[in-house]
Amino acid sequence: MGRWHIAGVPGRDPRFRPYRVAMWVAYFAAALLGIGILIFNVARNLRGPARPPPAGALPTRAALRLCLVDLEGLYREQNQRAWALGSEFEGPDPLGTWNAWARKWEREVDDLGDRCRLDATDKGEGHRERTELAAARDAMLALHRAYQAQVNRFAQEEGDLANAAAEALAHARQAVGEAR
């Protein structure tokens, strides 16, 4: 008898030991497979959809000027959105609104990079200009990540205060509107 034998309960039959070992191996293999699939899907979701490789000729100088105009427009939009963020706390989900805009803005920046071939390694015409545009895009994305971190930090730490202030202001508007 084993050292953990309880009175009235028979011990494990040694003839079934290989089956018990096989069941434990199958159990752990299934658990590890499930964890692996979960990690793979989370990583794939965070990485986002695969972008098709850029096709076509390198952009001309005139096309690069348009790319610069578009990049400047995205830069202005980002800065205006960041400075106007405080006015969005009166809505039902200000963090969700910011995140939806941020994903759209990031897609537009990616599309601009693809359209203008900013990451092309060809040393053809406009290589220096494309390199400078790519550096400007990367700096804008770094700034965007900093804005995103600040928004998330603020939403976690002070979001309740901002929502309470917006709600109090809404009640004040309602009270003043009723007094007329």
C-alpha positions as CSV (number, residue, x, y, z in Angstrom):
1,M,0.0,0.0,0.0
2,G,1.1,3.6,-0.7
3,R,1.7,6.1,1.9
4,W,-1.5,8.1,1.0
5,H,-3.9,5.1,1.1
6,I,-7.2,5.9,2.6
7,A,-9.1,3.2,4.4
8,G,-11.7,1.6,2.2
9,V,-10.3,3.1,-1.1
10,P,-8.3,0.7,-3.2
11,G,-4.9,1.9,-4.4
12,R,-4.0,2.5,-8.0
13,D,-3.7,-0.7,-10.1
14,P,-0.1,-0.8,-11.6
15,R,-1.4,-2.4,-14.8
16,F,-3.1,0.9,-15.8
17,R,0.0,3.1,-15.2
18,P,0.9,3.4,-18.9
19,Y,-2.7,4.6,-19.6
20,R,-2.6,7.2,-16.8
21,V,0.8,8.5,-18.1
22,A,-0.7,8.7,-21.6
23,M,-3.7,10.6,-20.3
24,W,-1.5,13.1,-18.4
25,V,0.6,13.6,-21.5
26,A,-2.5,14.2,-23.6
27,Y,-3.9,16.6,-21.0
28,F,-0.8,18.7,-20.9
29,A,-0.4,18.6,-24.7
30,A,-4.0,19.9,-25.1
31,A,-3.5,22.6,-22.5
32,L,-0.2,23.7,-24.2
33,L,-1.8,23.7,-27.6
34,G,-4.7,25.8,-26.4
35,I,-2.3,28.3,-24.8
36,G,-0.2,28.4,-28.0
37,I,-3.2,29.1,-30.2
38,L,-4.3,31.9,-27.8
39,I,-0.9,33.5,-27.9
40,F,-0.6,33.2,-31.7
41,N,-4.0,34.8,-32.2
42,V,-3.4,37.7,-29.8
43,A,0.0,38.4,-31.5
44,R,-1.6,38.2,-34.9
45,N,-4.4,40.6,-33.8
46,L,-2.0,43.1,-32.3
47,R,0.2,43.0,-35.4
48,G,-2.8,44.0,-37.6
49,P,-3.6,42.9,-41.2
50,A,-0.8,42.2,-43.6
51,R,-0.1,45.0,-46.0
52,P,0.4,44.1,-49.6
53,P,3.8,45.0,-51.1
54,P,3.9,48.3,-52.9
55,A,3.7,48.0,-56.6
56,G,4.4,50.4,-59.4
57,A,7.0,52.9,-60.2
58,L,8.6,55.2,-57.8
59,P,6.8,58.5,-57.3
60,T,7.9,61.6,-59.3
61,R,8.9,64.8,-57.7
62,A,5.4,66.2,-58.3
63,A,3.9,63.2,-56.6
64,L,6.4,63.6,-53.7
65,R,5.2,67.2,-53.3
66,L,1.6,65.9,-52.9
67,C,2.9,63.3,-50.4
68,L,4.4,66.1,-48.4
69,V,1.2,68.1,-48.5
70,D,-0.7,65.0,-47.3
71,L,1.9,64.3,-44.6
72,E,1.6,67.9,-43.4
73,G,-2.2,67.6,-43.3
74,L,-2.0,64.4,-41.2
75,Y,0.5,66.2,-38.8
76,R,-1.9,69.1,-38.4
77,E,-4.9,66.8,-37.9
78,Q,-3.0,64.9,-35.2
79,N,-2.0,68.0,-33.3
80,Q,-5.5,69.5,-33.5
81,R,-7.0,66.3,-32.3
82,A,-4.6,66.1,-29.4
83,W,-5.3,69.6,-28.3
84,A,-9.1,69.2,-28.7
85,L,-9.2,66.0,-26.8
86,G,-10.5,67.6,-23.6
87,S,-13.7,68.7,-25.4
88,E,-14.5,65.0,-26.1
89,F,-15.0,64.0,-22.5
90,E,-18.6,65.1,-22.6
91,G,-19.3,62.1,-25.0
92,P,-20.3,58.7,-23.9
93,D,-16.9,57.0,-24.6
94,P,-14.1,59.5,-25.0
95,L,-11.3,56.9,-24.9
96,G,-13.1,54.8,-27.5
97,T,-13.6,57.9,-29.7
98,W,-9.8,58.7,-29.5
99,N,-8.8,55.1,-30.2
100,A,-11.1,54.8,-33.2
101,W,-9.7,58.1,-34.6
102,A,-6.1,56.9,-33.8
103,R,-6.5,53.6,-35.7
104,K,-8.0,55.5,-38.7
105,W,-5.2,58.1,-38.6
106,E,-2.5,55.3,-38.4
107,R,-4.1,53.6,-41.4
108,E,-4.0,56.9,-43.4
109,V,-0.3,57.3,-42.5
110,D,0.4,53.7,-43.6
111,D,-1.5,54.3,-46.8
112,L,0.5,57.4,-47.4
113,G,3.7,55.4,-46.8
114,D,2.6,52.8,-49.3
115,R,1.4,55.3,-51.9
116,C,4.5,57.4,-51.8
117,R,6.8,54.3,-51.5
118,L,8.5,55.9,-48.4
119,D,10.1,52.5,-47.4
120,A,11.3,51.6,-50.9
121,T,15.0,50.8,-50.9
122,D,15.4,51.7,-54.6
123,K,18.1,54.3,-55.1
124,G,16.2,55.8,-58.1
125,E,14.9,59.3,-58.6
126,G,13.7,61.0,-55.4
127,H,15.5,58.7,-53.0
128,R,16.7,61.5,-50.8
129,E,13.2,63.1,-50.7
130,R,11.5,59.8,-49.9
131,T,14.1,59.2,-47.1
132,E,13.3,62.6,-45.6
133,L,9.6,62.0,-45.9
134,A,10.0,58.6,-44.2
135,A,11.9,60.3,-41.4
136,A,9.2,62.9,-40.9
137,R,6.5,60.1,-40.9
138,D,8.5,58.1,-38.3
139,A,8.8,61.2,-36.1
140,M,5.0,61.8,-36.4
141,L,4.4,58.2,-35.5
142,A,6.7,58.5,-32.5
143,L,4.7,61.7,-31.4
144,H,1.5,59.8,-32.0
145,R,2.6,56.9,-29.7
146,A,3.5,59.5,-27.0
147,Y,0.0,61.1,-27.4
148,Q,-1.6,57.6,-27.2
149,A,0.3,56.8,-24.0
150,Q,-0.7,60.1,-22.4
151,V,-4.4,59.6,-23.4
152,N,-4.4,56.1,-22.0
153,R,-2.6,57.1,-18.8
154,F,-5.0,60.1,-18.3
155,A,-8.0,57.8,-18.9
156,Q,-6.8,55.4,-16.3
157,E,-5.7,57.9,-13.7
158,E,-8.0,60.9,-14.1
159,G,-10.8,59.7,-16.5
160,D,-13.4,59.6,-13.7
161,L,-12.6,63.2,-12.7
162,A,-13.0,64.4,-16.4
163,N,-16.3,62.4,-16.7
164,A,-17.6,63.9,-13.5
165,A,-16.7,67.4,-14.6
166,A,-18.4,66.9,-18.0
167,E,-21.5,65.5,-16.3
168,A,-21.6,68.4,-13.8
169,L,-21.3,70.9,-16.7
170,A,-24.2,69.1,-18.5
171,H,-26.3,69.3,-15.4
172,A,-25.5,73.0,-15.1
173,R,-26.4,73.6,-18.7
174,Q,-29.7,71.8,-18.1
175,A,-30.5,73.8,-15.0
176,V,-29.7,77.1,-16.7
177,G,-31.8,76.1,-19.7
178,E,-34.8,75.3,-17.5
179,A,-34.5,78.6,-15.6
180,R,-35.5,80.6,-18.7
